[in-house]
Amino acid sequence: MPWRVPPAQKVAGVRPDPYRVWMSEVMLQQTTVAAVKDYFHRFTTRWPTVSDLAAARDEDVMAEWAGLGYYARARNLLKCARVVVAEHDGVFPDTLAGLLKLPGVGPYTAAAVASIAYDLPAVVVDGNVERVMARLHDVHDPLPGSKPLLTDLAEALTPEARPGDYAQAVMDLGATICSPRNPACGICPWRGPCAAQAAGTAAELPKKTPKKPKPTRHGIAYIGRRADGAYLMERRPDKGLLGGMLGWPGADWTEAGAAEHPPIAANWRQVAGEAKHTFTHFHLLLQVRIADLPQGANPESGHFVEAETFRPADLPTVMRKAFDLGFGAFDNVG
């Protein structure tokens, strides 16, 4: 992993960069390593230090984050970088208490940075560690209620020596061997003391409280293109879903049905099909309307993004799905 420093390099005096550790941990929240790697490379190439990131334009960072999801993380990334530069001279705090005071840094991220970057004996508990602890101790109480117990069990095993290497090892154990399905117990280094392995219950742990079914919401995306190729877009409010991201104008998404709210009077045409997307708490079905707009169009809301600066890749996934659905239909609009 590009943010890791192997033990052999540490012995040679190479220390983990707290900026890269923090960046990776923020990106990895509810996101897989495979999805994060390319984003991490792009961010750290474009903004190699926390000072570079702090000086970046909000819209550039949000555009670079597009597609990774959970966009509040990108806004907190900027807030945190700017606090580190403004209040800590561009150096991340080297204590758990200091890290916890940074914007967007919760107990897990603070513990990960403290442990991995500064080798402090902080307790790092992610989903992989929870699974390892639940199986190691044969804990049948379901998550999320059992999280405090699993954290206590993880703390009891956290060593004073090389806690950063230990934290990464346990997370890797959960990701590669003690996996959610079909754990490879036969090659696990903790097979001997594992209570769930002895009881034959490893595959069914950790147990989780059943989730409620996700509701389905409906909406409309209005994709208007001006004669010169510019697209009518809006930047969503900083707070809320897809906060700070560019998107297509439209009304709120509701379970009651799609509400008509075009940003400008035009010959809007509905495109066949729907853009389908699943968020954490609901499914979304998005109808797509397209229209050719005159060069002097004056919309009620939103702004035009010139053709030479518009990049579909800068859009969040659901907005890109709507664009992909509507783009090919423009040639058929009368």
PEJORA-V434588 format. One record per pair of residues at least 12 apart in sequence whose ideal C-beta (glycine too) atoms are under 7 Angstrom apart, sorted by the first residue. I is the first residue (numbers start at 1). GAP is how many residues later the second one is. If there is no record, write none. Layout:
{{I & GAP} {I & GAP}}
This chain:
{{1 & 32} {2 & 35} {2 & 38} {2 & 39} {3 & 17} {3 & 18} {3 & 21} {3 & 37} {7 & 158} {16 & 100} {16 & 101} {18 & 74} {18 & 95} {18 & 99} {19 & 30} {19 & 31} {19 & 73} {20 & 24} {21 & 91} {21 & 92} {21 & 95} {21 & 96} {22 & 70} {22 & 87} {22 & 91} {23 & 17} {23 & 20} {23 & 21} {24 & 12} {24 & 16} {25 & 84} {25 & 87} {25 & 88} {26 & 47} {26 & 51} {26 & 83} {27 & 12} {27 & 13} {27 & 41} {29 & 41} {29 & 44} {30 & 40} {31 & 37} {31 & 38} {35 & 33} {39 & 29} {42 & 22} {43 & 21} {46 & 18} {50 & 31} {50 & 34} {50 & 35} {50 & 40} {51 & 34} {51 & 39} {53 & 28} {54 & 27} {54 & 28} {54 & 31} {58 & 20} {58 & 186} {61 & 13} {61 & 16} {61 & 17} {62 & 12} {62 & 182} {62 & 183} {63 & 251} {66 & 179} {66 & 247} {66 & 248} {66 & 249} {66 & 250} {67 & 249} {67 & 250} {69 & 248} {71 & 171} {71 & 172} {71 & 173} {71 & 174} {71 & 245} {72 & 171} {75 & 163} {75 & 168} {75 & 169} {76 & 27} {76 & 28} {77 & 27} {79 & 24} {79 & 25} {80 & 22} {80 & 23} {80 & 24} {80 & 25} {83 & 19} {83 & 20} {84 & 18} {92 & 21} {94 & 24} {96 & 14} {96 & 15} {96 & 18} {96 & 24} {96 & 26} {99 & 14} {99 & 15} {108 & 17} {108 & 18} {111 & 12} {111 & 13} {112 & 12} {112 & 55} {115 & 48} {115 & 49} {115 & 52} {116 & 48} {116 & 51} {116 & 52} {119 & 43} {119 & 44} {119 & 45} {120 & 43} {121 & 37} {121 & 38} {121 & 39} {121 & 42} {122 & 41} {123 & 28} {123 & 31} {123 & 32} {123 & 35} {124 & 43} {125 & 25} {125 & 26} {125 & 29} {126 & 45} {128 & 43} {128 & 46} {128 & 47} {129 & 25} {129 & 41} {129 & 42} {129 & 45} {130 & 13} {130 & 17} {130 & 20} {130 & 76} {131 & 43} {131 & 47} {131 & 49} {131 & 75} {132 & 38} {132 & 41} {132 & 42} {132 & 46} {133 & 17} {133 & 20} {133 & 21} {134 & 16} {134 & 71} {134 & 72} {135 & 43} {135 & 59} {135 & 61} {135 & 67} {135 & 70} {136 & 54} {136 & 57} {136 & 58} {136 & 59} {137 & 16} {137 & 58} {138 & 57} {138 & 58} {138 & 61} {138 & 63} {139 & 66} {139 & 67} {140 & 67} {142 & 65} {142 & 66} {142 & 67} {143 & 63} {143 & 65} {143 & 66} {144 & 65} {145 & 64} {183 & 19} {183 & 20} {185 & 12} {185 & 17} {214 & 67} {214 & 68} {214 & 69} {215 & 40} {215 & 67} {216 & 39} {216 & 66} {216 & 67} {216 & 69} {217 & 36} {217 & 37} {217 & 38} {217 & 65} {217 & 67} {218 & 35} {218 & 36} {218 & 39} {218 & 40} {218 & 67} {219 & 31} {219 & 32} {219 & 34} {219 & 39} {219 & 65} {219 & 67} {220 & 30} {220 & 31} {220 & 38} {220 & 40} {220 & 66} {220 & 67} {220 & 69} {221 & 27} {221 & 29} {221 & 54} {221 & 65} {221 & 67} {221 & 101} {222 & 26} {222 & 27} {222 & 28} {222 & 40} {222 & 41} {222 & 46} {222 & 67} {223 & 25} {223 & 65} {223 & 67} {223 & 99} {223 & 100} {223 & 103} {224 & 39} {224 & 40} {224 & 42} {224 & 67} {224 & 69} {225 & 67} {225 & 68} {225 & 105} {226 & 67} {226 & 69} {226 & 71} {226 & 78} {227 & 67} {227 & 68} {228 & 67} {228 & 79} {229 & 78} {230 & 74} {230 & 75} {230 & 76} {230 & 77} {231 & 73} {231 & 74} {231 & 79} {232 & 17} {232 & 31} {232 & 61} {232 & 67} {232 & 70} {232 & 72} {233 & 13} {233 & 14} {233 & 15} {233 & 69} {233 & 70} {233 & 72} {234 & 13} {234 & 15} {234 & 67} {234 & 68} {241 & 38} {242 & 74} {245 & 71} {246 & 68} {246 & 69} {247 & 68} {247 & 69} {247 & 72} {248 & 71} {248 & 74} {249 & 14} {249 & 52} {249 & 53} {253 & 31} {258 & 29} {263 & 36} {263 & 37} {263 & 38} {263 & 39} {264 & 29} {264 & 33} {264 & 35} {264 & 36} {266 & 25} {266 & 27} {267 & 24} {268 & 21} {268 & 23} {269 & 20} {269 & 21} {269 & 22} {269 & 64} {270 & 17} {270 & 19} {271 & 17} {271 & 19} {271 & 54} {271 & 55} {271 & 58} {273 & 52} {274 & 12} {274 & 13} {275 & 13} {275 & 43} {275 & 46} {275 & 47} {275 & 50} {277 & 40} {277 & 41} {277 & 44} {284 & 34} {286 & 32} {286 & 36} {288 & 34} {288 & 37} {288 & 38} {290 & 36} {290 & 39} {290 & 40} {290 & 43} {291 & 42} {292 & 41}}
